[in-house]
């Protein structure tokens, strides 16, 4: 019997991290009697006087936001990392600890409290990208800041504490484990082939046209072959670009358009404000040459069957390795069939 990846359980290899994911496509047929999330049908106002992130409002620490009209960033009032942390190492037998310093920023995408990325205009998303570029450069040149992580947690399901459209940037003295793994695998391929690992993968995906969601002259959005989350999406530039600071004007516009289309597809899938964690992986800022790095953005959304059924990472995923039921090919087929206009604007 020949292996059918849309019917039989199998493992897929992640070329960027060296890890495997177990895929069990036959399990999508099982009945569901587990936990269901409640749908939040409440529409947010354009301005909320109780919101800590709205223009002109006072935050929890007593500081007042300016009446910003586009994007706005500030140092997180409850930062996970602090700039004055002693970089000392503690060793006690098998017990080890090391001080970690850094700076954390909050990035407000829009002054409008009711907007999320799929509801923003493309030009407004470009402004967000411009601010990401500025923060990556500004934070990255600070002495002792060796990595800048840009991310967004959207929705209460993903632990977001404020519905105002915003993301975060954590910059720190060490390079995080996920980035270390991706650096090693990209560097090994670069040294052997003198070309980008992710770029070569994108070329293969373009030829196959099996997992691509959106594509133009500059960017690709696809469900990666090794995806872990049900509707995980990766966005990457076709050109070998190490970080967002190196994007051309045309590439930045393309990036904004494709972010909007991906997030519209998410919302349209179950006609809900789709929760996810989104992050950008790019070259570290420690001053070394990372010619092998090919920057990319990943979306990890938890919804699997409907707006009320979430995919939890439990059991086998926690104690063995990641596992998914719906295949990347099945997931992209569902997303491709969706309208490109947001369901609230039809």
C-alpha positions as CSV (number, residue, x, y, z in Angstrom):
1,X,0.0,0.0,0.0
2,X,1.4,3.4,-1.0
3,X,1.5,6.2,1.6
4,X,-1.2,8.8,1.0
5,X,-0.4,12.0,3.0
6,X,-4.0,13.1,2.9
7,X,-5.2,9.8,4.4
8,X,-2.4,8.1,6.4
9,X,-0.6,9.3,9.5
10,X,2.9,10.5,8.7
11,X,5.7,12.9,9.9
12,X,6.8,16.1,8.1
13,X,10.2,17.7,8.5
14,X,10.6,21.4,9.2
15,X,13.7,22.5,7.2
16,X,14.1,25.7,9.3
17,X,14.2,24.1,12.8
18,X,15.1,20.5,12.1
19,X,12.0,19.4,14.0
20,X,9.2,17.0,12.9
21,X,5.4,17.3,13.1
22,X,3.1,14.2,13.2
23,X,0.2,14.6,10.8
24,X,-3.0,12.5,11.3
25,X,-5.4,13.5,8.6
26,X,-7.9,10.7,9.3
27,X,-8.7,12.2,12.7
28,X,-10.6,15.1,11.2
29,X,-13.5,12.6,10.8
30,X,-13.9,12.1,14.6
31,X,-16.9,13.6,16.4
32,X,-16.2,16.6,18.7
33,X,-17.7,16.8,22.2
34,X,-14.9,18.7,23.8
35,X,-14.5,22.4,24.8
36,X,-16.0,25.1,22.7
37,X,-15.1,28.7,22.9
38,X,-17.9,31.4,23.1
39,X,-18.2,33.6,20.1
40,X,-17.6,37.3,20.9
41,X,-20.2,39.1,18.8
42,X,-19.5,42.5,20.5
43,X,-18.4,45.2,18.1
44,X,-15.8,47.5,19.4
45,X,-16.3,51.3,19.3
46,X,-13.9,53.6,17.4
47,X,-12.9,55.1,20.8
48,X,-13.1,53.7,24.3
49,X,-12.5,56.1,27.1
50,X,-11.5,53.2,29.4
51,X,-8.9,51.8,27.0
52,X,-5.2,52.3,28.0
53,X,-4.1,52.4,24.3
54,X,-6.6,54.9,22.8
55,X,-5.3,58.4,21.8
56,X,-5.3,60.9,24.6
57,X,-6.1,58.3,27.4
58,X,-4.2,57.8,30.6
59,X,-2.4,54.5,30.9
60,X,-2.2,52.4,34.1
61,X,1.1,53.9,35.1
62,X,-0.3,57.5,35.0
63,X,1.3,58.5,31.7
64,X,-1.0,60.0,29.0
65,X,-1.0,58.9,25.3
66,X,-0.6,61.6,22.7
67,X,-3.6,62.1,20.4
68,X,-1.8,60.1,17.8
69,X,-3.5,59.9,14.3
70,X,-1.6,57.0,12.7
71,X,0.7,54.4,14.5
72,X,2.2,54.9,17.9
73,X,4.8,53.0,20.0
74,X,5.9,53.4,23.6
75,X,7.9,51.4,26.1
76,X,5.7,48.7,27.7
77,X,4.5,49.8,31.1
78,X,4.8,46.2,32.3
79,X,7.9,45.0,30.4
80,X,9.0,41.4,30.6
81,X,12.6,42.6,30.1
82,X,14.4,45.5,31.8
83,X,17.4,47.4,30.6
84,X,19.2,47.6,33.9
85,X,19.2,43.9,34.7
86,X,22.6,42.7,35.8
87,X,24.1,40.3,33.3
88,X,25.4,37.9,35.9
89,X,25.5,34.1,35.9
90,X,24.5,32.0,38.9
91,X,25.7,28.4,39.1
92,X,24.9,26.1,42.0
93,X,25.6,22.5,41.1
94,X,23.2,21.6,38.4
95,X,21.2,24.9,38.9
96,X,22.0,27.7,36.5
97,X,20.6,31.2,35.9
98,X,21.7,34.2,33.9
99,X,20.5,37.8,33.9
100,X,18.6,38.8,30.8
101,X,18.3,42.5,29.9
102,X,16.2,44.2,27.2
103,X,13.6,46.7,26.2
104,X,9.9,46.0,25.4
105,X,7.7,48.2,23.2
106,X,4.0,48.3,22.5
107,X,3.0,49.2,18.9
108,X,-0.5,50.6,18.4
109,X,-1.5,49.8,14.8
110,X,-4.3,52.5,14.6
111,X,-5.9,55.2,16.7
112,X,-9.3,53.5,15.9
113,X,-10.1,51.1,18.7
114,X,-12.4,49.1,16.5
115,X,-10.0,48.2,13.8
116,X,-7.9,45.0,13.3
117,X,-5.4,44.4,10.5
118,X,-8.0,42.9,8.1
119,X,-10.2,45.9,8.6
120,X,-7.5,48.5,8.1
121,X,-6.6,50.0,4.7
122,X,-3.5,48.8,3.0
123,X,-1.8,52.2,3.4
124,X,-2.5,52.1,7.1
125,X,-0.9,48.6,7.3
126,X,2.1,50.1,5.4
127,X,2.4,52.6,8.2
128,X,2.6,49.7,10.7
129,X,5.4,48.1,8.7
130,X,7.2,51.4,8.6
131,X,7.1,51.6,12.4
132,X,8.3,48.0,12.6
133,X,11.2,48.9,10.4
134,X,12.0,51.9,12.5
135,X,11.9,50.0,15.8
136,X,13.9,47.1,14.4
137,X,16.7,49.5,13.5
138,X,16.5,51.8,16.5
139,X,16.4,48.9,19.1
140,X,18.9,46.8,17.1
141,X,21.7,49.4,17.2
142,X,21.5,49.7,21.0
143,X,24.6,48.2,22.7
144,X,23.7,44.8,24.2
145,X,20.5,44.3,22.1
146,X,21.2,41.3,20.0
147,X,17.7,40.3,18.9
148,X,14.5,42.1,18.1
149,X,11.2,40.1,18.2
150,X,8.1,41.7,16.6
151,X,4.8,39.9,17.3
152,X,1.1,40.3,17.8
153,X,-1.3,38.3,20.0
154,X,-4.8,38.8,18.6
155,X,-7.8,38.0,20.6
156,X,-8.5,37.1,24.2
157,X,-8.1,33.4,23.3
158,X,-4.4,34.1,22.7
159,X,-4.0,36.0,25.9
160,X,-4.4,39.5,24.5
161,X,-5.2,41.8,27.5
162,X,-6.5,44.8,25.4
163,X,-8.7,44.7,22.3
164,X,-7.2,47.9,20.8
165,X,-5.3,46.9,17.6
166,X,-1.7,46.5,18.8
167,X,1.4,44.3,18.8
168,X,4.6,44.1,20.8
169,X,8.3,44.2,20.3
170,X,10.7,42.5,22.7
171,X,14.4,43.2,22.3
172,X,16.9,41.4,24.4
173,X,20.5,40.6,25.1
174,X,20.5,36.9,24.0
175,X,19.2,35.3,20.8
176,X,16.0,33.2,21.5
177,X,16.1,29.4,20.9
178,X,13.8,29.4,17.9
179,X,16.0,31.9,16.1
180,X,19.2,30.0,17.0
181,X,17.7,26.8,15.4
182,X,16.6,28.7,12.3
183,X,20.0,30.4,12.0
184,X,21.9,27.1,12.2
185,X,19.8,25.4,9.5
186,X,19.8,28.4,7.1
187,X,23.5,28.8,7.6
188,X,24.3,25.2,6.9
189,X,22.4,25.3,3.6
190,X,23.9,28.6,2.6
191,X,27.4,27.4,3.2
192,X,26.8,24.3,1.1
193,X,24.7,25.8,-1.7
194,X,25.5,29.5,-1.6
195,X,21.8,30.3,-1.7
196,X,18.9,30.9,0.6
197,X,17.2,27.8,2.2
198,X,13.9,29.5,2.4
199,X,14.2,31.0,-1.1
200,X,14.8,27.5,-2.5
201,X,11.8,26.2,-0.7
202,X,9.6,29.0,-2.0
203,X,10.8,28.2,-5.6
204,X,9.7,24.6,-5.1
205,X,6.3,25.8,-3.7
206,X,5.7,28.1,-6.7
207,X,6.3,25.2,-9.1
208,X,4.0,22.9,-7.2
209,X,1.2,25.4,-6.5
210,X,-0.2,23.1,-3.8
211,X,0.1,25.2,-0.7
212,X,0.2,28.8,-1.9
213,X,-2.6,31.0,-0.6
214,X,-1.6,34.4,-2.2
215,X,1.2,35.5,-4.4
216,X,2.4,38.5,-6.4
217,X,5.7,39.7,-7.9
218,X,7.2,40.3,-4.5
219,X,5.7,38.2,-1.7
220,X,4.2,34.7,-1.1
221,X,1.7,33.6,1.5
222,X,1.5,29.9,2.0
223,X,0.7,27.1,4.5
224,X,4.1,25.6,5.0
225,X,4.5,21.9,4.4
226,X,5.5,21.4,8.0
227,X,2.8,23.6,9.5
228,X,1.8,22.7,13.1
229,X,-1.3,24.9,13.7
230,X,-4.5,24.1,11.8
231,X,-4.4,27.2,9.5
232,X,-0.8,28.3,10.0
233,X,0.4,30.7,7.4
234,X,3.9,31.9,6.4
235,X,4.4,35.2,4.5
236,X,7.9,35.6,2.9
237,X,9.5,37.9,0.3
238,X,10.5,36.2,-2.9
239,X,13.8,38.2,-2.9
240,X,16.4,37.1,-0.4
241,X,16.0,39.8,2.3
242,X,17.6,39.4,5.7
243,X,15.2,41.7,7.6
244,X,12.3,44.1,7.1
245,X,14.6,47.1,7.0
246,X,15.9,46.0,3.6
247,X,12.4,46.0,1.9
248,X,12.0,48.2,-1.2
249,X,8.9,50.5,-1.4
250,X,7.2,48.1,-3.8
251,X,7.9,45.2,-1.5
252,X,6.6,47.0,1.5
253,X,3.3,47.7,-0.3
254,X,3.1,44.1,-1.4
255,X,3.8,43.0,2.2
256,X,0.9,45.2,3.5
257,X,-1.5,43.9,0.8
258,X,-0.7,40.2,1.6
259,X,-1.0,40.7,5.4
260,X,-4.5,42.2,4.7
261,X,-5.5,39.3,2.5
262,X,-4.3,36.6,4.9
263,X,-6.1,38.1,7.8
264,X,-9.3,38.7,5.8
265,X,-9.2,35.0,4.9
266,X,-8.9,34.1,8.6
267,X,-11.9,36.2,9.6
268,X,-14.0,34.9,6.7
269,X,-13.3,31.3,7.5
270,X,-15.6,31.1,10.4
271,X,-17.0,34.7,10.1
272,X,-15.4,35.8,13.4
273,X,-12.5,38.0,14.5
274,X,-10.0,35.2,14.1
275,X,-7.5,34.9,17.0
276,X,-3.8,34.2,16.3
277,X,-0.2,34.7,17.4
278,X,1.9,36.4,14.7
279,X,5.6,36.9,14.7
280,X,8.4,38.0,12.4
281,X,11.7,36.1,12.3
282,X,14.6,37.9,10.8
283,X,18.4,38.4,11.3
284,X,19.7,39.0,14.8
285,X,21.1,42.4,15.6
286,X,24.4,41.4,17.3
287,X,26.6,42.9,14.6
288,X,27.4,39.6,12.9
289,X,26.9,38.9,9.2
290,X,23.7,36.9,8.7
291,X,23.8,36.6,4.9
292,X,22.0,33.2,5.2
293,X,18.9,34.7,6.8
294,X,15.6,35.0,4.8
295,X,13.1,37.0,6.9
296,X,9.5,35.7,7.2
297,X,6.3,36.2,9.1
298,X,4.3,33.4,10.7
299,X,0.7,33.2,11.9
300,X,-0.3,30.6,14.4
301,X,-4.1,30.5,14.8
302,X,-5.7,28.0,17.2
303,X,-9.2,27.5,15.6
304,X,-9.7,24.2,13.9
305,X,-13.3,23.2,13.2
306,X,-15.3,26.4,13.8
307,X,-15.3,29.7,15.6
308,X,-16.0,27.9,18.9
309,X,-13.5,24.9,18.7
310,X,-9.9,25.6,19.5
311,X,-6.9,23.4,18.9
312,X,-5.1,23.0,22.2
313,X,-1.5,21.8,22.5
314,X,-1.9,19.1,25.1
315,X,-0.9,15.5,25.8
316,X,1.2,14.1,23.0
317,X,2.1,17.6,21.8
318,X,3.4,18.6,25.2
319,X,5.2,15.3,26.0
320,X,6.4,14.0,22.6
321,X,6.2,16.4,19.5
322,X,3.7,18.6,17.7
323,X,0.8,16.9,16.0
324,X,-2.0,18.1,13.6
325,X,-5.1,16.6,12.1
326,X,-5.9,18.6,9.0
327,X,-3.1,18.6,6.4
328,X,-1.5,21.8,5.0
329,X,-3.0,20.9,1.6
330,X,-6.6,20.5,3.0
331,X,-6.2,23.8,5.0
332,X,-5.1,25.9,2.0
333,X,-7.9,24.4,-0.1
334,X,-10.4,25.7,2.4
335,X,-8.8,29.2,2.6
336,X,-8.5,29.5,-1.2
337,X,-12.2,29.2,-1.6
338,X,-13.0,32.1,0.6
339,X,-14.0,35.6,-0.6
340,X,-11.3,38.2,-0.6
341,X,-13.7,40.9,0.8
342,X,-14.2,40.9,4.5
343,X,-17.5,39.4,5.6
344,X,-18.4,42.5,7.5
345,X,-18.1,44.6,4.3
346,X,-20.1,42.4,2.0
